[in-house]
Amino acid sequence: MTAVEPAGPWHLALVGNPNCGKTALFNALTGSRQKVANYPGVTVERKSGLFQTPSGRSVHLLDLPGTYSLRARSPDEQVTRDAVLGRLAGESPPDMLLCVADATNLRIALRLVLELKRVGRPLMLALNMIDIARKRGFEFDLDRLSAELGVPVVTSTAVRRGGVEDLIARMDGLIAMPPAAHVAAANTWTPPTSAELRATQREADRILHAAVKVPGRPDTLTGRLDGVLLHPVFGILILLAVLFVMFQAVFSWAQPAMDLIKAGFDALGGLVQANMPEGLLQSFVQNGVIAGVGSVIVFLPQILILFLFILILEDLGYLARAAFLMDRIMGGAGLHGRAFIPLLSSFACAIPGIMAARVIDNRRDRLTTILVAPLMTCSARIPVYVLIISAFVPDREVFGFVGLQGLVMFGLYAAGISSALAVSFVAKRLLWRDHPEPFMLELPDYKMPRLKSVLIGVYTRALMFLQRAGTTIFSMMVLIWFLASFPRPPEGAAEPAIEYSLAAILGRAIEPLTAPIGFDWHINVALIPGMAAREVAVAALGTVYAIEGGKEASDQIGLVLAQSWSLATALALLAWYIFAPQCASTLAVIRRETGGWHWMAVSFAYMIVLAYAGAFLTYNIAVALGAG
């Protein structure tokens, strides 16, 4: 057979079961040369990257979502199946498939290998984490395994330096099947029946028995740890402690970096004021760009700490166990146990949380998770919460060691969780009444976090946040500055210029609606662009008060709010932000994930009603108690 040299980059698709080390191998091969986006028409994440083989061949690597079978049930499994078959719109058919298998858990992985082999594309099997498997007593006859499967078999240790050289060298030497042959084979593929899957599993078991010696004694460390971490009482207490430490760290660890960023933007604003002549251009740069965008960028350290915790816990193997622990609690509220990880992801951002709900097979359970995911306290709420807490909650300790501000933040997170459980409870009883499906979850082995993977994950999220600040937030700030600066005040005007602006006119126009919840026109101005993204509200307040009060108002926005608002208003705004659907991107993802406008409209409607009712009750109760 003659080798076929591709004209462009070689297209290689990375396939494997969940938790097999596929992403670690992807990071080891591509490093920082990777791109994250979505597949056309769906919200399943697409990760791709480039690397070169020793011969200089350029390889385009596609990291497909984890799957146990090509008989797809969930949206991410459908993407994997279609990509493997070359049927995915906008995606080049793969020249070869690289199936990654956890060497310590080959039984299910070999079934997937046999399914992939029947597709007809060139295929190679990479046994990942081979060093861990051998330490546990596994013995591999790689030649026998390759002969039984009929595909090349290589070993890799993705988390070690130099752990993928053999894989790349073997890949470089492979002779590709002529394109027409494997395209024809892929076009004739049909989904396996249940009987065929059972036969495939029997064949996988036979091959495993012939080529791999499995130790008789299981890993005792994992069992001992699970005895504590999965305990119905101690496990829950440990989980609560982990979450509490995470939220305390978001406040305390990030503060030095936040102070440094704030000082940098203050210095930049002072430099503009000192070197640019007074006028519209100076106002735009200082009050629109620097005061607006800077007031959001300052919260980057807190958001990254939150992501750091989530990525480390995921790498440790703890997140799956947290889902197992929460299944009983969440099941009582009408949520599937698998909803825990999507909801935990929503602490960072509701968008990946909603996307992660695709791992839930049952459509009704998936819809319930999608509807309540935006109620979790996402990172975009942090700037609003921190601004109000810093302005109205004293920076002191209670019980001698717990920061009061961190405790209030923990309470806001708890309020978001409680409201999500309550909405789920009501939805499952009003919208659909069915019996819950059994919760089955594969618990990965405990592993030390992979520093490179964690750092790449944090870097990727930092880049996404900065891109958001440089696009959506910047655009909104330009709009806010324009609305707050025009028309110019009349000659001899006694009030600040912003009192005559379009922003003030719009803000006052909706005051009859917002006055019962304690919001004045300044807050209304912030809420309007805040519909695009929650954190824009902080930047908008920074811009409005900077224009009204000058540089000192921009530098001391928290102090200005403490002097301008009552405690009742501050509490009402916190209540509003627990529920309000102020994120256009989240609503768009709900529409795409559910396949229409109906559930997006339901989500927006119930959240805006809850936000107004929550703010109304909070404001009026606070006023009645003398906080108005």
N, C-alpha and C positions, 0 to 999 in steps of 0.2 A: 504494500500500500504506500502510496506517495504522500509525503507530508504536504500539507496545505499551509502556506505561510500567509497569514492574514495581512491585508493591505494596511489596515489601521491597528489600533490597540486590540489585543486579544481580550475577549469578553469572558470573564470568569465569574460564575455565580456561586456564592457561599451559602450552603444549605446545612441545616442541622436541627436537632431537637432543642427546645428551650433549655437554658442552663448548661449547654455543652461546652462553653468556652469559645463559641463562635466569634463573639464581639471582641474578645481579647486577641484572638488570632487575626481578626480584621485590623485591629489597632497595631499589632506587631508588624503586619505586612505593609500597611499604608502610612503609619505614623500620623503626622498632622496633615498629610495630603489627602484629605477626605472632604466630602460635601454632604450636607444633610438637607433634605427637602421632603416633599410629599410626592407620591405617585399621582399621575394625572387622574382627576375625577374622584379620588378617595383621600382620606386623611391618614393613611398608613405611611409611616415614616420610611423614607428612602435614603439609605446610606451607601455611598459609593466612594471609591478612592483609586489611586494609581500607585503602581510600583513597577520596578524593572527587574527582570531576571538577569542572571550572570551574562547571558549572551547579548543583552541589550534590548530584549523584546519588552515592549511596553504592555502592561496588563491592566485592564480596567476591571476592578473588583467590585462586585455588587453584594452587599450583605443583606440577605433576604430574612424576613421575619421567621422566627423559630416555628417548627411544625413537627407533629408526630407522624403525619401521613399526608399523602397527596389527595386523599378524599377529604377535601377542605370543608370545614364547617363555619369557621369564623372569618371575618373580612381579611385579617392578616394572612391566614392560611390560604385564602383564595389568591392573594397577591403572589405568594410563594409558588403556588401551583401554576398560575398563569405565566409567571416569569420563567419557570423551569421549562414550560412547554413552548415558550416563545410567542405567547398570545397576548402579552401585556402591551397595551397601546403606548407608543412613545418609547419603548424599551427595546434595544437590540437583542435578538435571541442569543443566549450564551453559547460560546464556542466550547465550553467545558463546564462541568459541575464539580465542585469540590465539596464533598459531604464531610462535615466535622462531627466526630463522635467522641463523647466522654468515655475514655478507656475504662473507667470504673463502672460504667453502666451501659454495656453494649447491647443488651437484649432488645430494647426498643429501637436503638439506633440502627441495628442491622436490618430490621424490617424496613426502615426508611430507605436504606441503601438498595435493597432489592427492588423496592418500588421505583426508585430513581433509575435503576439499571434498565427497567422495562420501558422507560421513556425513549431510550435510544441515543441519548447524547453521550459524548465522551465523559467519563466519570472517574474520579479518584477519591479514595477514602483517606482522611487524615485522623489518626488516633491521637486526640489531644489529651493532655494531662497524663501522659504515659508514665512519667516519673512517679506520680502519686499512686498510680495503679500498681506499679511494680513494688513499691514500698509496702503496699497492702497485701502482697502475695500473689497478684495476678501474674500468670505466665502466658506469653503470646507466641504462637507459631505464625509469624507474619507471612511466610511463604505459603503455608497451608491456607491461611485466611484469604490471601490474594487469589489463590487458585480456586477456592470454593466460591468466592464471590464473582470471580472473573473480572476484577478491576484492580489497578495498582493500589497498594496500601503503603502509606508512609506514617511515620510518627512525628509528633511535634509537641513542644512545650511552649505555648504561646506567651507565658508570663516570664520566661527566662531569656536573657540575652543569648542570641545564637540558637534559639530553640526552633527556628523555622527554616534553617538553611537547607536541610535535606529535602524538605517539602518543595522549596523553590527550585532546587536542582533537578528533582524528579519531574517537576512540572515543565521545566525548560526542555527536558529531553523527550517529552511525550510527543507522539505523532498523532495529529488531529485526524479524526474521522472525516472523510469528504462531506462537505456541508449538505449535499443533496440527500445523503443517506440518513443523517440524523434528523434533518428537517422532516423527511418523510415519516420516520419512526415517531416523531413527536406529534405529527398531524393525525396519526392513527391511534393515539393513546385514548383510552376510555377509563373512567373512574373505576377503581376496584370495588367489587361487591363485598359484602360482609364475609361470605364464604371464601373469597379469594384472599381477603386480609387474614383470615384465620390460617389458611394454607401458607401464606407468606410468613406468618409468625412461627409456624411449625418449622419451616425451612430455616428461618433465622436461628431458632433454638438448636437445630441440628448442626448448623455451621459453628455456632458459638461453642457447643460441646466438643466439636472436632478440633477447633483451632485455638481455644482459650481455656486455660485451667483457672477456674474461679476458686478463691480461697473459701474454706468452709466457715471461718470465723469472721463475722462482720466487724466493721470498724466500731470500736467501743467508745472512742472519744465523742463521736457524734451522738451516740446513744446516751452517754452521761450528760452531755450538754442539753440535749432535748428533754431529758428527765426534769431539768430545772426550768429551762426557757419555755417549755410547752406545758408546764404545770398549770392547772386551771386557776390557781390563786396566785402563786409566786410569779408565773409567767405574765399575767396581766399587770401585776405590780411592777415588774421589771420593764414592761413595755411602756407603762405610764411614766416611769422614771426616765427612760430614754427620750421620750417625747418632751418631757419637762426640761431636761438638760438641753435639748436641741433648741427650744424656744428661748431659754435663758441665754444661750450662746449667741443667738441671733442679735440680742441686745448688747451683751457685755463684750464679746470678742470683737465685734465689728466697730465699736465706737472709735478707737484710735484711727483706723483707716478712714472712717467717715469724717472725723475732724480734719484729717489731712486733705481730703478731697474738697471739703467745704472751704478750708483756708485757701486752697488753690483757686477755686472759682471766685472767692471774695477778692483775692489779689488780682485776678484777671479783670474783674469788674472795676476795681479801683484804677487799674492801668488804662482801661478804656475811658473812664471818666476824666483821668488826668491828661490824656493825650488826644482826645477827640473833641472838637468843638461842640457846644451844646446844640441840640436840634433833634430832628426826627431820626437821623442816622445813629446818633449816640444812644437815643432812647431805644431804638430797635435792637442794637447790638447788646447794650447793657441790660435793659429790662425785658426784652423779648427773648433773645437767644441765651445769654449767660444766666440770668435769673431763672428763666423757665427750664431750660434743659439741665442746668446745674442742680436745681432743686430735686431732680429725679436721679441723676447720676450719683448723687451722694449716698443713695441707698443701695448701690451695687454691692458693697461688702456684705450687707445683711442677706441679700438674695443669694450670693455665692456660698455663704456659710450654710444656708438652708439646703442648697443643692449638694454641697460637700457631705453633709450628714446623710442625705438620701442615697447618694452614690456609694458611700462607704458601707451603709447598712445593706444595700443591695449586693455589693461584692462579698460581704461577710456571709451571705446566705440567710440573713435575719428577716428580710422583708417577707419572704414566703411563709416563714413561721409566724410572723405578725398577722398575716392573713388567716392562717389556721386558728390562731388565738381569738381573732375577732369574729370568726364565723358564727359562733353562738349568739353574740351580742347583735351582730348585724342581721342575722337571720330572723331574730325577733322583731326587727324593724322592717323586714321585708326586703333586705338586701342580700345578694349572694355573697358567699365568702370571698370569691374572686374579686369582688368590688373593692376590697380593701386597698389593693395596690393602685388601681386607678384613682381612688379617692386620696390616697397618700401622695400620689404624683400631682394631684390637684393643689396640694399645698404650695407647690412651686408655680404651677400654672394650670388652669383648667383645661387648656387645649390638649397637652399631652395626656392629661387625666381622662378626658373624653375619648381620645384616640385609644388609650390603653383599655377602655371598656370593650374593645373588640375581642378580647380574650374570653369573654363570657359568651357561651354558645347560645343560651336561651335569649331570644329577642326581647322578651318582656323584661327580664332581669337586666339586659344591656340598656334598654331604654330608661329604666328606673335609675340606673347608675349615671347615665348621661344627664338626666334631668337634675340630679342632686349634686353632681360634681362641681358646678359653679358656686355652690354654697360653701365649699371648703375655702379656707382663708388663703388665697393665692398670694404670690409675692408682690403682685401689683397693688394689693391692699396695704402692704407694709408701709409704703411712704405716707399714706393717709393716716394709718393708725399711729405710726411713730410721731408724726407731726402733732396730732391731737393729744396723745399721751404725754409727750414731752412738754406741751404747753399747759396741761391741766392736771397732771398727776405728779405729785412731789417725788423727787429722786431720793428716796430713802428706803431703808430696809424694814421689813416686818418679820417678826419671830426671830430677829437677830441675824438672819443670814439670807433671806429671800428678798430680792429687789421688788419693790412695789410696782414699778413700771413693767418689769418682766411678768409679774403676776397678773396685771391687767391684760397684757398681751396674751398670756396663756388663757385667760378668761374669754377673750374674743375668739381665739381659736376653738375653745370648747363650745362657744355659742354657735359657731359655724358648723361644728360636728353635730351638735344636738339638733340644730334646725334641719340638717341633711337627713338625720335618722327619722325625725318627725315627719318630714315631707314624704320620705320613702314609705313610712308606715301608712300614711293616708293614701298615697298613690296606689299601693298594692291592694288596698281594700276598696277603693272607689273605681279605679281604672281597670284592674284585672284581678281576678280571684282564682289563682291556680295553686297547685301544690308545689312547694319548693323542690328543686332538683338536688340530688345528693352532691355534696361538695367534695371533689377529688382534686388533690394537689400534690405534685411531685416536690418533695423537699430536697433542695440541693445540699450537697455536703458543705460543711463550714470551710471557708477558705480565708486566708489573709487577703485583705484588699489589695488589688493591683494598682500600685501608685500611678503607673503610666495611664491606665484606663481611667482612673478617677480624675487625674489632672486634665486629660483630654476632654472628659465629660464636663468638668467645671469650665474649662476654656471655651468649649462650644457654647455653653449657656451664657457665659459672659459676652461672647461675640453676638449672640442673638439679642441679648438685652441692649447692648450698645447700638446695634443696628436699628432696633426698635426706637431707641432714644434719638438716633440720627435721622429717622424717617417720620414715623407717626407722630412722636412727641414734638419734634422740631416743627413739623407742618402745623400741628395744632397750636403751637406757641406763636408762630407767625400770624395765624388767624386771630388768636386772642389779642396779640399786641395791636393788630390792625383795628379790631373791634373796640379795644380800650383806648385807642389813640385818636380815632376819627369819629365824628367831625371835631375839628379843633374848637376850643371854647371861645365864646364871643369876647370882644374887647371889654376889659374891666370886670371880667368874671370873678366872683368872690370865692366860688367853690373850686376844689381841685378839678383838673381838666377831665378826669375820668367820669365825673358826674354828668358831663354833657355827651358822653360817647355812646356809640351803638351798643356796647356791652351793657352799660347801665340801663339803656332803654329796654333791651331784651330781658335783662335780669329783673327789672321792675314789672315788666309785662306779665311775668309768671309768678310774681309775688303773691297774688291772691290764692294760688294753689299751694305755695310752699310756706306761707305764713303760719298755718296751723301746725306745722312741724318745726317751726322756729328758724327757718332759713331766710336770710335776707338776700338782697340782690347780688352781693359779692359771692355768696355760695352758689346762687343760681348760675352765675356766669361760669363758675368752675364746673358745675354739673353738666352743662350743655356740651362742651368739648370732651368732658370726662366720659361721655357715652362711647367714644372711640376707644378709650383705654383708661382704666381707673386711675393710674398714677398721674395722668395728665391733670387731674384736679389739683394736685399739689403744685405742679408747675404753673397752672392757671392762677391759683391763689397768689403764688409768688410774683407772677407778672402783674396781677391786678393791684396788689398792695405795694409793689415796687413803683408802679406808675403813680399811685395815689399818694404814697408817703415818701417817695424818694429812696435813696440807697439804703438808709437805715432800716426802712421797712423790709427791704429785700434781705438784708443781713440778719434781721431779728424777726423773721416771719412768725415764729412761735410766740414771741412776746406780744406782737401786734394782735394775734388771734386771742390770746389770753385777756387782752385789754378790750377787744372789740366784741367778743362773744360771751354769752352767759354759759355757765356749766351745762345748763339744760340743752342749749343749742349744740354744744360739743358732743354730749351724750347722744342726742338725736342723730347727729351726722354719723357717729360710730354705728348706731343701730341701722341707719340707712345703708351703710357700706357692707354690713353683714349680709344683706339680701340683694342689693340692687344689681341688675344685670348690665353693669356699665362696662361692657367689653364687646365691641363689634366683632372682633376676631372670634371670640368664643361662640357668639350667636351664629356666625358663618360656618364654623366647624360643626355645630349641632345640626344645621341644615344639611350639610354635606354628609355627615355621618348617619343621619336618619333618613336621608333620601328625599327630603322635601321640606316645605315651609311649615307644615302643621306643627310638628313638635318644637320647632324653633319659636313659633308664636306662643305655644303653650308655656314654654320655658320663660320667655320674656314676660308674659302676662302674669304668671303666678309670682315671679320674683319681684316685679314692680309693685304688685299689690302688697306683698309681704314687707317690702322696703318702706312703703308709705305707712302701712299700719304699725310697723315696728317703731318708726321714727315718731309717729303721732303719739303712740302710747308712752314712749320713753320721754318725749318732751313734756307732755302734759303731767305725767306723774312726777317728773323732776321739778316742774314749776310748782306743783301742789306741795312738794316737800321743801320748797323754799330755795331751789337751786336756779330759779329763773332770774 
